[in-house]
Amino acid sequence: MFSWRIVVLVIAIGLFASWYLDTPLPDDMQEKWKVRIIDAGMRTYGHLKGLMVALGIIEPFSVMDRWLVDKFVILMTTGKPWVQREEKALQISDLYTDENKIQMRMYEPKTTLHQDKRPVFFYFHGGGFSLMSIESYDALARKLARDSGVVVISVDYRLSPQHPYPTPLNDCLEAISHVVKKSKDLRIDPDRIAVGGDSAGGNLAASVSLRLKKKIKLQLLLVPVFQMFTYNTTSVISNKKYFSKTVNNLMQIVFWTNYIGCGSEYISNMIENRHTSSELKSSKYASFVDGEKWLIRKYIDEDLKRKDLTQKTDFGMKETPDCLKRKMLDPLICPLMADKEMFKDLPRAYIMTAGYDLIRDDGIMYAQRLKDAGVSLDLINHRTSFHNALTFVEGPLTLGIAKHTIQDIVNYVQLHL
């Protein structure tokens, strides 16, 4: 016989688990229980980190904090707390650049080891320029290399706030330069380079493409973050109620302030769109993120399709702080701030957005602006997906939408690289 205490404990645990997993999700989202567990795992990391910070054990964005988030991500995406070192279909090795010793992990399909002039796909991981690493993206990089038959190089660029812009971007450029310089020894074709990444990594891939232009053959921009000019977008309005304590939490603006090195005192103003002056809201830069002009209506909620999406101009700071203004308008930090002339000679683009992502509109508007400038591209919006869904492509929490997303990317790389 179970004692009444055990029964009460079991009921209490069940009620707590039910409450903890009961996060609001869209009606049409697939595999809801897996998604709830994923969201709960991310919240658990946040709670544990908050407790450890409060107790003085770790500092935010410290080595220990990054180790902790890597462990959570690796466990959730593979089912194991460590990175597997052996791979039957791949040869995996680490490379380092000569100048700053930037680490890269090279995934070579064994079927290509004796081939010369192999195409290469440089992948820049997500994490808000501040978290995660090639360790937490190891499973995804393996999947891309294994399924595409293309050499994948995952770049461990340095992270902010310790290394703000332009260091992460320069690290990515340095990694490409190193491989091009060693291309003969590595049996890499320097004329068949793809760059890509998700979230902050998508931003870096776009910025690399803006710098290198036709030296890159293909750019793959996955759930990319491209601007901090406005947070009054349809994707913010529609999606902030989902994943509100994790990937769609507007407090993640701290990742931007980390990256630009201007201080976190602007976060509340940025959330309220008061960080730009009325003058700036009426400038050409505002037109670059004009939803009325650049948003494709079929991707937004029904109740917003008839709304005038033009940004209001009659509020905000009297004058935008200089540091924030300079960084916010720099197209190598915020690619949506690039003018039409800067888009000239960009490589072909694959832009992927997620319907329930806070920053969905960034990718859609960027795609429309590239198209307007004559850049060849394909825009794919996975309507029922969310920001970091694509990383759950293997392991116990594998999502069907992630497998579909990665297969699309693999097919695109095989076709165009």
JOSUL-V45166 format. One record per backbone hydrogen bond with DSSP energy under -0.5 kcal/mol. NH is the residue of the N-H (numbers start at 1). CO is the residue of the C=O. If there is no record, write none. Layout:
{{NH:CO} {NH:CO}}
This chain:
{{7:3} {8:4} {9:5} {10:6} {11:7} {12:8} {13:9} {14:10} {15:11} {16:12} {17:13} {18:14} {19:15} {20:16} {21:17} {22:18} {22:19} {23:21} {29:26} {35:31} {36:32} {37:33} {38:34} {39:35} {40:36} {41:37} {42:38} {43:39} {44:40} {45:41} {46:42} {47:43} {48:44} {49:45} {50:46} {51:47} {52:48} {53:49} {54:50} {55:51} {56:53} {57:52} {58:52} {62:59} {66:62} {67:63} {68:64} {69:65} {70:66} {71:67} {72:68} {73:69} {74:70} {75:71} {76:72} {77:73} {78:74} {79:74} {79:75} {80:74} {90:87} {91:108} {92:90} {93:106} {95:104} {97:102} {101:97} {103:156} {104:95} {105:154} {106:93} {106:104} {107:105} {107:152} {108:91} {108:106} {109:107} {110:89} {112:109} {113:110} {115:112} {118:187} {120:192} {121:151} {122:120} {122:194} {123:121} {123:153} {124:196} {125:123} {125:155} {130:127} {131:127} {137:133} {138:135} {141:137} {142:138} {143:139} {144:140} {145:141} {146:142} {147:143} {148:144} {149:145} {151:119} {152:107} {153:121} {154:105} {154:152} {155:123} {156:103} {157:155} {160:129} {163:159} {164:161} {165:259} {167:164} {170:166} {171:167} {172:168} {173:169} {174:170} {175:171} {176:172} {177:173} {178:174} {179:175} {180:176} {181:177} {182:178} {183:180} {186:182} {187:183} {187:184} {188:183} {189:118} {190:188} {192:189} {194:120} {195:218} {196:122} {197:220} {198:124} {199:222} {201:198} {203:199} {204:200} {205:201} {206:202} {207:203} {208:204} {209:205} {210:206} {211:207} {212:208} {213:209} {215:212} {216:213} {217:193} {218:193} {219:348} {220:195} {221:219} {221:350} {222:197} {222:220} {223:352} {225:199} {226:224} {237:233} {238:234} {239:235} {240:236} {242:239} {243:24} {246:243} {248:243} {249:246} {250:248} {252:249} {253:250} {254:251} {255:252} {256:253} {257:253} {258:254} {259:255} {260:256} {261:257} {262:257} {263:257} {266:263} {267:264} {270:266} {271:267} {272:268} {273:270} {274:269} {275:269} {278:317} {281:277} {282:278} {282:279} {283:280} {286:283} {287:283} {288:284} {288:285} {289:285} {289:286} {290:287} {291:289} {291:309} {293:290} {294:290} {295:291} {297:295} {299:296} {300:297} {304:301} {305:301} {305:302} {307:304} {309:307} {317:274} {325:321} {326:322} {327:323} {328:324} {329:325} {330:327} {331:329} {333:330} {334:330} {335:333} {336:226} {337:334} {338:335} {342:339} {343:339} {343:340} {344:341} {346:343} {348:217} {349:376} {350:219} {351:349} {351:378} {352:221} {352:350} {353:380} {355:382} {356:385} {357:354} {360:357} {362:359} {363:359} {364:360} {365:361} {366:362} {367:363} {368:364} {369:365} {370:366} {371:367} {372:368} {373:369} {374:371} {375:370} {378:349} {380:351} {380:378} {382:353} {382:380} {383:381} {385:382} {389:386} {391:388} {392:389} {393:391} {397:76} {398:395} {399:392} {403:399} {404:400} {405:401} {406:402} {407:403} {408:404} {409:405} {410:406} {411:407} {412:408} {413:409} {414:410} {415:411} {416:412} {417:413}}
